[in-house]
Amino acid sequence: MADGQGVSPLRDETPGREELCIQAVDLYKGYCSKGGEIMVLQGLQLAVRFGETLAVLGSSGIGKSTLLHVLGTLDRPDAGKVLFKGEDVFLFPEAKLARFRNATIGFVFQFHHLLFEFSALENAMMPALIHGIKKKTARGMAETILHRVGLGERLAHKVGELSGGEQQRVAVARALVLNPEVLLADEPTGNLDARTAAGIHRLLHELNAERNMTIIVVTHNMDLADQMKRKVTIRDGRIAEGL
């Protein structure tokens, strides 16, 4: 993206892209505990198409967040592959992997992980600045997306001056500022009241419709899950389609 050309998407919009966006192939992931190793993902397979919205369900501790972290390259699997447009992203050199994660994947977590010493605008700008975009352009990109999520009047407010719902909207704006192809959301409304959560649900639906953005959501909230085009459940470390 050339600075000074306004806000434009970083994603590749070339027609004829592969239909599959992300694939998990034979994923294994375990963690060590006092009782020994606990295998969370056990040969998990998943394929997600471009523009699809997917809810990942399952009981607490079953591996939903682990799957999201591996798909987003925040964690490496013990075995298996994550393919994006057919490429194994974990074969990328570290610098390329970090750039891929920054530009292609947007993350929204239950706990927003905003920087309290900065304003809503400064928080939303962060991914663009990390990407190397000049400050003036990054500011314009962040202002545009903050207006889109309904925070145009709150740009200069510090995080502590915002409500819980507003904080989560800043987190969504930060995730979207580079117009990523994929949005990964881990219980994005888990700490919000029903009315505020419903607003976030509508926003995710609108973003998918407007941008054809692939959205994968881990949630216990069936209202949110029911708005996704597909639902899968993790059982015994693997994916079971449907409920």
DOLOBA-145283 format. One record per residue: chain; residue number from 1; y, x, z negated of N, C-alpha, C in turn. Coordinates in Angstrom, 2 decimals, always signed. Example, Ala and Ser with C-alpha at 12.3 -4.5 7.8 and 13.67 -1.06 7.14 Angstrom:
2
PT  A  1  -5.69  +13.19  -7.80  -4.50  +12.30  -7.80  -3.30  +13.20  -7.80 $
PT  A  2  -2.25  +12.85  -7.08  -1.06  +13.67  -7.14  +0.03  +12.90  -7.87 $
//
This chain:
243
PT  A  1  -1.20  +0.84  +0.00  +0.00  +0.00  +0.00  +1.24  +0.87  +0.00 $
PT  A  2  +2.10  +0.69  +0.93  +3.30  +1.49  +1.01  +4.36  +0.89  +0.12 $
PT  A  3  +5.02  +1.76  -0.70  +6.08  +1.28  -1.56  +7.23  +0.79  -0.70 $
PT  A  4  +7.94  -0.24  -1.22  +9.08  -0.77  -0.51  +8.73  -1.85  +0.51 $
PT  A  5  +7.45  -2.19  +0.64  +7.06  -3.21  +1.59  +6.76  -4.53  +0.92 $
PT  A  6  +7.15  -4.65  -0.35  +6.91  -5.90  -1.04  +5.51  -5.94  -1.62 $
PT  A  7  +5.15  -7.08  -2.17  +3.86  -7.24  -2.82  +2.85  -7.70  -1.79 $
PT  A  8  +1.86  -6.90  -1.55  +0.81  -7.26  -0.60  -0.53  -6.88  -1.19 $
PT  A  9  -1.61  -7.57  -0.82  -2.90  -7.31  -1.42  -3.42  -5.93  -1.07 $
PT  A  10  -4.15  -5.32  -2.03  -4.77  -4.03  -1.79  -6.15  -4.19  -1.19 $
PT  A  11  -6.69  -5.38  -1.25  -8.06  -5.58  -0.80  -8.17  -5.51  +0.72 $
PT  A  12  -9.38  -5.28  +1.20  -9.67  -5.26  +2.63  -9.95  -6.68  +3.08 $
PT  A  13  -9.10  -7.21  +3.96  -9.26  -8.58  +4.44  -9.87  -8.61  +5.85 $
PT  A  14  -10.48  -7.52  +6.27  -11.04  -7.45  +7.61  -12.12  -8.49  +7.81 $
PT  A  15  -12.07  -9.30  +8.89  -13.12  -10.29  +9.13  -14.47  -9.61  +9.33 $
PT  A  16  -15.52  -10.34  +9.03  -16.86  -9.82  +9.27  -17.40  -8.95  +8.15 $
PT  A  17  -16.77  -9.00  +6.97  -17.30  -8.24  +5.85  -18.68  -8.77  +5.49 $
PT  A  18  -19.44  -7.92  +4.79  -20.76  -8.34  +4.35  -20.62  -9.59  +3.48 $
PT  A  19  -21.59  -10.48  +3.60  -21.51  -11.73  +2.85  -21.71  -11.50  +1.36 $
PT  A  20  -22.56  -10.53  +1.02  -22.79  -10.24  -0.38  -21.70  -9.33  -0.92 $
PT  A  21  -21.16  -9.71  -2.07  -20.12  -8.93  -2.71  -20.73  -7.92  -3.67 $
PT  A  22  -21.37  -8.40  -4.72  -21.98  -7.54  -5.73  -23.46  -7.87  -5.85 $
PT  A  23  -24.26  -6.81  -5.97  -25.69  -6.98  -6.22  -26.10  -6.09  -7.39 $
PT  A  24  -26.85  -6.66  -8.30  -27.52  -5.89  -9.35  -28.98  -5.78  -8.94 $
PT  A  25  -29.46  -4.56  -8.85  -30.81  -4.30  -8.36  -31.61  -3.57  -9.44 $
PT  A  26  -32.58  -4.28  -10.02  -33.49  -3.69  -11.01  -32.73  -3.00  -12.14 $
PT  A  27  -31.77  -3.71  -12.73  -30.97  -3.10  -13.80  -31.74  -3.06  -15.11 $
PT  A  28  -31.71  -1.89  -15.73  -32.24  -1.69  -17.08  -31.14  -1.08  -17.93 $
PT  A  29  -30.99  -1.61  -19.14  -30.00  -1.06  -20.06  -30.47  -1.31  -21.49 $
PT  A  30  -30.53  -0.24  -22.27  -30.95  -0.36  -23.66  -29.99  +0.35  -24.59 $
PT  A  31  -30.12  +0.04  -25.87  -29.30  +0.67  -26.89  -30.18  +1.10  -28.05 $
PT  A  32  -29.79  +2.19  -28.68  -30.54  +2.69  -29.83  -30.08  +2.00  -31.10 $
PT  A  33  -31.02  +1.64  -31.93  -30.72  +1.06  -33.24  -31.59  +1.75  -34.28 $
PT  A  34  -31.41  +1.39  -35.53  -32.20  +2.00  -36.59  -33.69  +1.74  -36.40 $
PT  A  35  -34.01  +0.60  -35.79  -35.40  +0.26  -35.57  -35.97  +0.80  -34.27 $
PT  A  36  -35.16  +1.56  -33.53  -35.61  +2.08  -32.24  -34.76  +1.53  -31.11 $
PT  A  37  -35.18  +1.75  -29.89  -34.41  +1.32  -28.73  -34.62  -0.17  -28.47 $
PT  A  38  -33.52  -0.86  -28.22  -33.56  -2.28  -27.86  -33.20  -2.39  -26.38 $
PT  A  39  -34.11  -2.89  -25.58  -33.84  -3.08  -24.15  -33.17  -4.43  -23.96 $
PT  A  40  -31.96  -4.41  -23.43  -31.18  -5.62  -23.24  -31.37  -6.18  -21.83 $
PT  A  41  -31.23  -5.32  -20.85  -31.48  -5.71  -19.46  -32.80  -5.09  -19.03 $
PT  A  42  -33.67  -5.92  -18.43  -35.02  -5.46  -18.13  -35.39  -5.83  -16.69 $
PT  A  43  -34.92  -5.01  -15.76  -35.22  -5.27  -14.35  -34.43  -6.43  -13.79 $
PT  A  44  -33.20  -6.60  -14.28  -32.38  -7.75  -13.88  -31.95  -7.64  -12.42 $
PT  A  45  -32.02  -8.78  -11.72  -31.61  -8.89  -10.33  -30.56  -9.99  -10.22 $
PT  A  46  -29.51  -9.70  -9.45  -28.46  -10.70  -9.26  -27.72  -10.38  -7.97 $
PT  A  47  -27.43  -11.41  -7.19  -26.63  -11.25  -5.98  -25.52  -12.29  -6.00 $
PT  A  48  -24.29  -11.84  -5.78  -23.12  -12.71  -5.82  -22.38  -12.57  -4.49 $
PT  A  49  -22.07  -13.70  -3.87  -21.42  -13.69  -2.57  -19.90  -13.62  -2.72 $
PT  A  50  -19.23  -13.20  -1.64  -17.78  -13.19  -1.63  -17.25  -14.59  -1.83 $
PT  A  51  -16.27  -14.71  -2.72  -15.63  -15.99  -2.97  -16.41  -16.91  -3.89 $
PT  A  52  -17.55  -16.46  -4.37  -18.36  -17.30  -5.26  -17.78  -17.26  -6.67 $
PT  A  53  -17.96  -18.35  -7.41  -17.65  -18.36  -8.83  -18.96  -18.59  -9.58 $
PT  A  54  -19.21  -17.74  -10.56  -20.51  -17.72  -11.23  -20.31  -17.69  -12.73 $
PT  A  55  -21.00  -18.56  -13.44  -21.04  -18.54  -14.90  -22.36  -17.93  -15.36 $
PT  A  56  -22.27  -16.97  -16.26  -23.46  -16.34  -16.84  -23.60  -16.86  -18.26 $
PT  A  57  -24.72  -17.53  -18.51  -24.96  -18.18  -19.79  -26.13  -17.51  -20.50 $
PT  A  58  -26.30  -17.89  -21.76  -27.40  -17.36  -22.54  -26.99  -17.25  -24.00 $
PT  A  59  -27.98  -17.11  -24.87  -27.71  -17.05  -26.30  -26.98  -15.76  -26.66 $
PT  A  60  -26.36  -15.73  -27.83  -25.63  -14.55  -28.28  -26.56  -13.35  -28.39 $
PT  A  61  -26.08  -12.20  -27.96  -26.85  -10.98  -28.06  -27.90  -10.80  -26.98 $
PT  A  62  -27.92  -11.68  -25.99  -28.97  -11.64  -24.98  -28.67  -10.64  -23.86 $
PT  A  63  -27.40  -10.19  -23.76  -27.08  -9.19  -22.75  -26.03  -9.61  -21.75 $
PT  A  64  -25.34  -10.73  -22.00  -24.35  -11.21  -21.04  -23.20  -10.22  -20.88 $
PT  A  65  -22.64  -9.79  -22.00  -21.53  -8.84  -21.94  -21.98  -7.50  -21.39 $
PT  A  66  -23.18  -7.09  -21.75  -23.72  -5.84  -21.22  -23.79  -5.89  -19.70 $
PT  A  67  -24.27  -7.00  -19.17  -24.34  -7.16  -17.72  -22.95  -7.05  -17.11 $
PT  A  68  -21.97  -7.72  -17.70  -20.62  -7.69  -17.15  -20.05  -6.27  -17.16 $
PT  A  69  -20.30  -5.54  -18.24  -19.80  -4.18  -18.34  -20.45  -3.27  -17.31 $
PT  A  70  -21.72  -3.49  -17.02  -22.39  -2.67  -16.01  -21.88  -3.04  -14.62 $
PT  A  71  -21.75  -4.34  -14.33  -21.23  -4.76  -13.03  -19.82  -4.22  -12.79 $
PT  A  72  -19.05  -4.13  -13.87  -17.69  -3.63  -13.75  -17.57  -2.12  -13.87 $
PT  A  73  -18.70  -1.44  -13.97  -18.81  +0.03  -14.07  -18.19  +0.59  -15.34 $
PT  A  74  -18.00  -0.25  -16.36  -17.55  +0.27  -17.65  -18.69  +0.97  -18.37 $
PT  A  75  -19.92  +0.53  -18.13  -21.13  +1.18  -18.65  -22.06  +1.49  -17.49 $
PT  A  76  -22.80  +2.58  -17.63  -23.81  +2.93  -16.63  -25.16  +2.35  -17.04 $
PT  A  77  -25.94  +1.87  -16.09  -27.29  +1.39  -16.43  -28.21  +2.58  -16.71 $
PT  A  78  -29.26  +2.33  -17.46  -30.29  +3.36  -17.65  -31.09  +3.56  -16.37 $
PT  A  79  -31.24  +2.50  -15.62  -31.93  +2.56  -14.33  -31.45  +1.38  -13.50 $
PT  A  80  -31.61  +1.48  -12.19  -31.19  +0.42  -11.29  -29.87  +0.73  -10.61 $
PT  A  81  -29.40  -0.20  -9.81  -28.22  +0.01  -9.00  -27.26  -1.17  -9.11 $
PT  A  82  -25.98  -0.88  -8.92  -24.97  -1.91  -8.68  -24.39  -1.62  -7.31 $
PT  A  83  -24.56  -2.57  -6.39  -24.08  -2.41  -5.03  -22.83  -3.26  -4.83 $
PT  A  84  -21.81  -2.66  -4.24  -20.63  -3.40  -3.81  -20.50  -3.19  -2.31 $
PT  A  85  -20.55  -4.31  -1.57  -20.59  -4.25  -0.11  -21.69  -3.31  +0.37 $
PT  A  86  -22.79  -3.31  -0.37  -23.96  -2.53  +0.02  -23.96  -1.09  -0.44 $
PT  A  87  -22.87  -0.62  -1.07  -22.80  +0.76  -1.55  -23.13  +0.82  -3.03 $
PT  A  88  -23.91  +1.83  -3.40  -24.26  +2.06  -4.80  -23.06  +2.73  -5.48 $
PT  A  89  -22.32  +1.98  -6.27  -21.07  +2.49  -6.83  -21.30  +3.60  -7.84 $
PT  A  90  -22.47  +3.64  -8.47  -22.71  +4.68  -9.45  -23.07  +6.02  -8.82 $
PT  A  91  -23.12  +6.06  -7.49  -23.24  +7.33  -6.78  -21.88  +7.91  -6.43 $
PT  A  92  -20.81  +7.15  -6.67  -19.47  +7.65  -6.39  -19.14  +8.79  -7.35 $
PT  A  93  -18.40  +9.80  -6.90  -17.83  +10.78  -7.84  -16.96  +10.06  -8.87 $
PT  A  94  -16.80  +10.64  -10.03  -16.10  +9.96  -11.13  -14.69  +9.51  -10.74 $
PT  A  95  -13.96  +10.36  -10.01  -12.59  +9.98  -9.63  -12.60  +8.77  -8.70 $
PT  A  96  -13.54  +8.73  -7.76  -13.63  +7.59  -6.85  -14.08  +6.35  -7.59 $
PT  A  97  -15.00  +6.51  -8.53  -15.47  +5.37  -9.31  -14.32  +4.78  -10.13 $
PT  A  98  -13.51  +5.63  -10.75  -12.38  +5.15  -11.54  -11.37  +4.41  -10.66 $
PT  A  99  -11.14  +4.93  -9.46  -10.20  +4.27  -8.55  -10.76  +2.94  -8.06 $
PT  A  100  -12.06  +2.91  -7.80  -12.72  +1.66  -7.41  -12.55  +0.62  -8.51 $
PT  A  101  -12.82  +1.02  -9.74  -12.73  +0.10  -10.87  -11.31  -0.42  -11.03 $
PT  A  102  -10.33  +0.45  -10.87  -8.93  +0.08  -11.04  -8.47  -0.91  -9.98 $
PT  A  103  -8.86  -0.67  -8.72  -8.30  -1.45  -7.61  -9.12  -2.66  -7.24 $
PT  A  104  -10.42  -2.64  -7.50  -11.32  -3.66  -6.96  -11.77  -4.67  -8.00 $
PT  A  105  -11.82  -4.26  -9.28  -12.33  -5.10  -10.35  -11.20  -5.44  -11.31 $
PT  A  106  -11.03  -6.72  -11.59  -10.12  -7.15  -12.64  -10.93  -7.60  -13.84 $
PT  A  107  -10.49  -7.23  -15.03  -11.22  -7.56  -16.26  -10.36  -8.43  -17.17 $
PT  A  108  -10.99  -9.49  -17.70  -10.36  -10.30  -18.75  -11.39  -10.44  -19.87 $
PT  A  109  -10.98  -10.07  -21.08  -11.89  -10.10  -22.22  -11.48  -11.17  -23.22 $
PT  A  110  -12.40  -11.52  -24.11  -12.11  -12.50  -25.15  -10.94  -12.01  -26.01 $
PT  A  111  -10.98  -10.73  -26.37  -9.89  -10.10  -27.09  -9.08  -9.34  -26.05 $
PT  A  112  -7.84  -9.74  -25.84  -7.10  -9.38  -24.64  -6.82  -7.89  -24.48 $
PT  A  113  -6.86  -7.11  -25.58  -6.64  -5.66  -25.51  -5.28  -5.31  -24.88 $
PT  A  114  -4.28  -6.11  -25.19  -2.93  -5.79  -24.74  -2.32  -4.72  -25.65 $
PT  A  115  -1.30  -4.04  -25.14  -0.60  -3.02  -25.91  +0.60  -3.68  -26.59 $
PT  A  116  +0.55  -3.78  -27.91  +1.53  -4.58  -28.64  +2.93  -3.98  -28.61 $
PT  A  117  +3.03  -2.68  -28.38  +4.35  -2.06  -28.36  +5.09  -2.29  -27.05 $
PT  A  118  +4.40  -2.89  -26.07  +5.00  -3.12  -24.77  +5.21  -4.62  -24.52 $
PT  A  119  +6.07  -4.90  -23.56  +6.36  -6.29  -23.20  +5.26  -6.85  -22.31 $
PT  A  120  +5.35  -8.16  -22.06  +4.41  -8.80  -21.14  +4.48  -8.14  -19.77 $
PT  A  121  +5.69  -7.87  -19.29  +5.87  -7.24  -17.99  +5.25  -5.85  -17.96 $
PT  A  122  +5.50  -5.06  -18.98  +4.98  -3.69  -19.02  +3.46  -3.68  -19.08 $
PT  A  123  +2.88  -4.61  -19.83  +1.42  -4.70  -19.88  +0.84  -5.05  -18.51 $
PT  A  124  +1.47  -5.99  -17.84  +0.96  -6.42  -16.54  +1.12  -5.34  -15.48 $
PT  A  125  +2.08  -4.46  -15.65  +2.32  -3.39  -14.69  +1.29  -2.27  -14.77 $
PT  A  126  +0.62  -2.13  -15.90  -0.19  -0.94  -16.18  -1.18  -0.58  -15.07 $
PT  A  127  -2.01  -1.51  -14.58  -2.97  -1.12  -13.54  -2.30  -0.59  -12.28 $
PT  A  128  -1.14  -1.15  -11.92  -0.43  -0.68  -10.73  +0.10  +0.73  -10.93 $
PT  A  129  +0.62  +1.01  -12.12  +1.10  +2.35  -12.41  -0.04  +3.36  -12.41 $
PT  A  130  -1.17  +2.97  -13.00  -2.35  +3.85  -13.00  -2.80  +4.12  -11.58 $
PT  A  131  -2.64  +3.13  -10.71  -3.04  +3.27  -9.32  -2.12  +4.21  -8.54 $
PT  A  132  -0.99  +4.56  -9.14  -0.08  +5.47  -8.47  +1.06  +4.78  -7.74 $
PT  A  133  +1.21  +3.49  -7.94  +2.29  +2.73  -7.29  +3.59  +3.00  -8.04 $
PT  A  134  +4.67  +3.18  -7.30  +5.95  +3.48  -7.92  +6.39  +2.34  -8.83 $
PT  A  135  +7.16  +2.71  -9.85  +7.50  +1.78  -10.92  +8.22  +0.53  -10.40 $
PT  A  136  +9.15  +0.72  -9.47  +9.90  -0.43  -8.96  +8.97  -1.42  -8.27 $
PT  A  137  +8.06  -0.91  -7.46  +7.11  -1.78  -6.76  +6.15  -2.42  -7.74 $
PT  A  138  +5.66  -1.64  -8.70  +4.74  -2.16  -9.72  +5.41  -3.28  -10.51 $
PT  A  139  +6.69  -3.11  -10.80  +7.42  -4.14  -11.54  +7.47  -5.44  -10.74 $
PT  A  140  +7.76  -5.32  -9.45  +7.81  -6.51  -8.61  +6.46  -7.22  -8.54 $
PT  A  141  +5.39  -6.44  -8.42  +4.05  -7.02  -8.38  +3.74  -7.75  -9.68 $
PT  A  142  +4.09  -7.11  -10.82  +3.81  -7.72  -12.12  +4.64  -8.98  -12.33 $
PT  A  143  +5.92  -8.94  -11.92  +6.76  -10.13  -12.07  +6.19  -11.29  -11.26 $
PT  A  144  +5.71  -11.01  -10.06  +5.16  -12.06  -9.20  +3.96  -12.74  -9.85 $
PT  A  145  +3.04  -11.95  -10.38  +1.83  -12.55  -10.95  +2.12  -13.21  -12.29 $
PT  A  146  +3.07  -12.68  -13.06  +3.42  -13.33  -14.32  +4.08  -14.68  -14.07 $
PT  A  147  +4.90  -14.78  -13.04  +5.43  -16.09  -12.66  +4.29  -17.03  -12.27 $
PT  A  148  +3.31  -16.48  -11.56  +2.18  -17.30  -11.09  +1.37  -17.88  -12.25 $
PT  A  149  +1.25  -17.13  -13.34  +0.48  -17.63  -14.48  +1.35  -18.36  -15.49 $
PT  A  150  +2.60  -18.65  -15.11  +3.45  -19.47  -15.95  +4.22  -18.74  -17.02 $
PT  A  151  +4.43  -17.43  -16.83  +5.13  -16.65  -17.86  +6.42  -16.03  -17.32 $
PT  A  152  +7.01  -16.66  -16.32  +8.23  -16.13  -15.73  +9.39  -16.02  -16.70 $
PT  A  153  +9.38  -16.83  -17.76  +10.46  -16.79  -18.74  +10.13  -15.90  -19.92 $
PT  A  154  +8.99  -15.23  -19.88  +8.54  -14.45  -21.05  +8.34  -12.98  -20.70 $
PT  A  155  +8.91  -12.52  -19.60  +8.65  -11.17  -19.11  +8.99  -10.09  -20.13 $
PT  A  156  +10.11  -10.25  -20.82  +10.59  -9.19  -21.72  +10.04  -9.33  -23.14 $
PT  A  157  +9.29  -10.37  -23.41  +8.78  -10.57  -24.76  +7.65  -9.60  -25.07 $
PT  A  158  +7.71  -9.02  -26.28  +6.62  -8.17  -26.74  +5.39  -9.04  -27.02 $
PT  A  159  +4.23  -8.41  -27.02  +2.98  -9.15  -27.17  +2.98  -9.98  -28.45 $
PT  A  160  +3.49  -9.41  -29.54  +3.50  -10.12  -30.82  +4.39  -11.33  -30.84 $
PT  A  161  +5.25  -11.46  -29.86  +6.15  -12.61  -29.77  +5.56  -13.74  -28.92 $
PT  A  162  +4.36  -13.54  -28.41  +3.71  -14.52  -27.55  +2.62  -15.26  -28.31 $
PT  A  163  +2.37  -16.49  -27.91  +1.26  -17.26  -28.49  -0.07  -16.70  -28.00 $
PT  A  164  -1.16  -17.16  -28.60  -2.48  -16.69  -28.17  -2.76  -17.02  -26.71 $
PT  A  165  -2.38  -18.21  -26.30  -2.59  -18.58  -24.90  -1.74  -17.76  -23.96 $
PT  A  166  -0.50  -17.47  -24.39  +0.37  -16.63  -23.56  -0.16  -15.21  -23.46 $
PT  A  167  -0.67  -14.69  -24.55  -1.26  -13.35  -24.53  -2.42  -13.29  -23.55 $
PT  A  168  -3.25  -14.32  -23.56  -4.39  -14.32  -22.64  -3.92  -14.44  -21.20 $
PT  A  169  -2.83  -15.14  -20.97  -2.29  -15.23  -19.62  -1.72  -13.88  -19.16 $
PT  A  170  -1.16  -13.13  -20.08  -0.73  -11.77  -19.73  -1.95  -10.93  -19.35 $
PT  A  171  -3.03  -11.10  -20.11  -4.25  -10.36  -19.79  -4.79  -10.74  -18.41 $
PT  A  172  -4.69  -12.02  -18.07  -5.11  -12.46  -16.73  -4.19  -11.85  -15.68 $
PT  A  173  -2.89  -11.86  -15.94  -1.94  -11.27  -14.99  -2.22  -9.79  -14.79 $
PT  A  174  -2.47  -9.08  -15.86  -2.80  -7.65  -15.77  -4.04  -7.44  -14.92 $
PT  A  175  -5.04  -8.31  -15.08  -6.27  -8.19  -14.31  -6.04  -8.46  -12.83 $
PT  A  176  -5.01  -9.26  -12.51  -4.80  -9.71  -11.14  -3.72  -8.95  -10.40 $
PT  A  177  -3.00  -8.05  -11.07  -1.80  -7.47  -10.47  -2.10  -6.68  -9.19 $
PT  A  178  -3.28  -6.10  -9.07  -3.65  -5.38  -7.85  -4.43  -6.24  -6.88 $
PT  A  179  -4.46  -7.56  -7.15  -5.18  -8.49  -6.28  -6.62  -8.04  -6.05 $
PT  A  180  -7.39  -7.87  -7.12  -8.76  -7.36  -6.97  -9.65  -8.35  -6.24 $
PT  A  181  -10.70  -7.83  -5.66  -11.65  -8.69  -4.97  -12.55  -9.43  -5.95 $
PT  A  182  -12.73  -8.84  -7.14  -13.64  -9.42  -8.12  -12.93  -9.52  -9.47 $
PT  A  183  -13.07  -10.67  -10.11  -12.57  -10.86  -11.48  -13.77  -11.06  -12.39 $
PT  A  184  -13.88  -10.23  -13.41  -14.93  -10.34  -14.42  -14.28  -10.80  -15.72 $
PT  A  185  -14.76  -11.89  -16.27  -14.16  -12.47  -17.47  -15.23  -12.68  -18.53 $
PT  A  186  -15.01  -12.10  -19.71  -15.97  -12.18  -20.82  -15.40  -13.09  -21.89 $
PT  A  187  -15.91  -14.32  -21.97  -15.42  -15.32  -22.92  -13.89  -15.39  -22.90 $
PT  A  188  -13.30  -15.64  -21.73  -11.84  -15.54  -21.62  -11.08  -16.57  -22.42 $
PT  A  189  -11.74  -17.65  -22.85  -11.06  -18.67  -23.65  -11.71  -18.86  -25.01 $
PT  A  190  -12.49  -17.88  -25.43  -13.25  -18.01  -26.66  -12.40  -18.15  -27.91 $
PT  A  191  -11.18  -17.61  -27.89  -10.31  -17.67  -29.07  -9.16  -18.65  -28.92 $
PT  A  192  -9.24  -19.53  -27.92  -8.13  -20.42  -27.64  -8.47  -21.86  -28.01 $
PT  A  193  -7.43  -22.64  -28.31  -7.64  -24.06  -28.56  -7.99  -24.76  -27.26 $
PT  A  194  -8.49  -25.97  -27.36  -9.04  -26.68  -26.20  -8.00  -26.87  -25.10 $
PT  A  195  -6.77  -27.21  -25.48  -5.74  -27.47  -24.48  -5.37  -26.18  -23.74 $
PT  A  196  -5.19  -25.09  -24.48  -4.84  -23.82  -23.85  -5.98  -23.31  -23.00 $
PT  A  197  -7.21  -23.49  -23.51  -8.39  -23.06  -22.74  -8.47  -23.81  -21.42 $
PT  A  198  -8.17  -25.09  -21.44  -8.24  -25.88  -20.21  -7.25  -25.35  -19.17 $
PT  A  199  -6.09  -24.87  -19.64  -5.12  -24.29  -18.72  -5.63  -23.03  -18.07 $
PT  A  200  -6.31  -22.19  -18.83  -6.90  -20.97  -18.28  -8.00  -21.33  -17.29 $
PT  A  201  -8.80  -22.35  -17.61  -9.87  -22.80  -16.70  -9.28  -23.22  -15.36 $
PT  A  202  -8.20  -24.00  -15.41  -7.56  -24.45  -14.17  -7.03  -23.27  -13.38 $
PT  A  203  -6.47  -22.31  -14.08  -5.91  -21.13  -13.42  -7.00  -20.36  -12.67 $
PT  A  204  -8.14  -20.16  -13.30  -9.24  -19.44  -12.64  -9.69  -20.20  -11.39 $
PT  A  205  -9.79  -21.51  -11.51  -10.19  -22.33  -10.36  -9.17  -22.20  -9.23 $
PT  A  206  -7.91  -22.25  -9.56  -6.86  -22.14  -8.55  -6.87  -20.77  -7.88 $
PT  A  207  -7.09  -19.72  -8.65  -7.11  -18.37  -8.09  -8.26  -18.20  -7.10 $
PT  A  208  -9.39  -18.78  -7.43  -10.52  -18.71  -6.50  -10.19  -19.45  -5.22 $
PT  A  209  -9.58  -20.62  -5.35  -9.25  -21.42  -4.16  -8.19  -20.74  -3.31 $
PT  A  210  -7.18  -20.15  -3.95  -6.06  -19.55  -3.23  -6.42  -18.21  -2.61 $
PT  A  211  -7.21  -17.40  -3.32  -7.43  -16.01  -2.91  -8.86  -15.72  -2.49 $
PT  A  212  -9.72  -16.73  -2.56  -11.14  -16.51  -2.30  -11.68  -15.38  -3.17 $
PT  A  213  -11.21  -15.33  -4.39  -11.58  -14.27  -5.32  -12.95  -14.54  -5.91 $
PT  A  214  -13.80  -13.56  -5.90  -15.11  -13.66  -6.55  -14.90  -13.59  -8.06 $
PT  A  215  -15.42  -14.58  -8.78  -15.21  -14.64  -10.23  -16.56  -14.77  -10.92 $
PT  A  216  -16.81  -13.87  -11.86  -18.02  -13.91  -12.69  -17.56  -14.04  -14.13 $
PT  A  217  -18.00  -15.11  -14.78  -17.55  -15.42  -16.14  -18.75  -15.49  -17.08 $
PT  A  218  -18.67  -14.75  -18.16  -19.62  -14.90  -19.26  -19.01  -15.87  -20.26 $
PT  A  219  -19.73  -16.92  -20.60  -19.14  -17.93  -21.48  -20.20  -18.76  -22.19 $
PT  A  220  -19.79  -19.28  -23.35  -20.55  -20.33  -24.03  -19.90  -21.70  -23.79 $
PT  A  221  -18.75  -21.69  -23.14  -17.97  -22.91  -22.95  -18.48  -23.64  -21.72 $
PT  A  222  -19.14  -24.76  -21.93  -19.74  -25.49  -20.81  -18.70  -26.15  -19.92 $
PT  A  223  -17.51  -26.46  -20.46  -16.45  -26.99  -19.60  -16.07  -25.96  -18.55 $
PT  A  224  -15.95  -24.69  -18.97  -15.64  -23.62  -18.02  -16.82  -23.37  -17.09 $
PT  A  225  -18.01  -23.31  -17.65  -19.21  -23.05  -16.82  -19.37  -24.11  -15.74 $
PT  A  226  -19.09  -25.36  -16.10  -19.27  -26.45  -15.13  -18.28  -26.37  -13.97 $
PT  A  227  -17.19  -25.63  -14.14  -16.23  -25.48  -13.05  -16.63  -24.37  -12.08 $
PT  A  228  -17.61  -23.56  -12.44  -18.08  -22.51  -11.55  -19.05  -23.10  -10.52 $
PT  A  229  -19.11  -22.50  -9.36  -19.97  -23.03  -8.29  -21.45  -22.83  -8.59 $
PT  A  230  -21.76  -21.82  -9.42  -23.16  -21.54  -9.74  -23.26  -21.10  -11.18 $
PT  A  231  -24.37  -21.44  -11.82  -24.63  -21.00  -13.18  -25.99  -20.32  -13.24 $
PT  A  232  -26.05  -19.22  -13.96  -27.32  -18.55  -14.21  -27.43  -18.29  -15.71 $
PT  A  233  -28.65  -18.13  -16.17  -28.91  -17.86  -17.57  -29.69  -16.56  -17.69 $
PT  A  234  -29.31  -15.74  -18.67  -30.10  -14.54  -18.96  -31.17  -14.90  -19.98 $
PT  A  235  -32.41  -14.62  -19.63  -33.54  -14.79  -20.55  -34.43  -13.56  -20.46 $
PT  A  236  -34.76  -13.00  -21.60  -35.68  -11.85  -21.66  -35.21  -10.72  -20.76 $
PT  A  237  -33.90  -10.52  -20.71  -33.35  -9.40  -19.97  -33.28  -9.59  -18.48 $
PT  A  238  -33.53  -10.81  -18.01  -33.52  -11.09  -16.58  -32.75  -12.36  -16.31 $
PT  A  239  -32.45  -12.60  -15.04  -31.69  -13.78  -14.65  -32.62  -14.94  -14.33 $
PT  A  240  -32.30  -16.09  -14.89  -32.97  -17.33  -14.52  -31.91  -18.23  -13.90 $
PT  A  241  -32.10  -18.65  -12.67  -31.12  -19.52  -12.01  -31.06  -20.85  -12.72 $
PT  A  242  -29.86  -21.40  -12.80  -29.70  -22.72  -13.41  -29.81  -22.64  -14.91 $
PT  A  243  -29.88  -23.80  -15.56  -29.90  -23.87  -17.02  -31.33  -24.06  -17.51 $
//
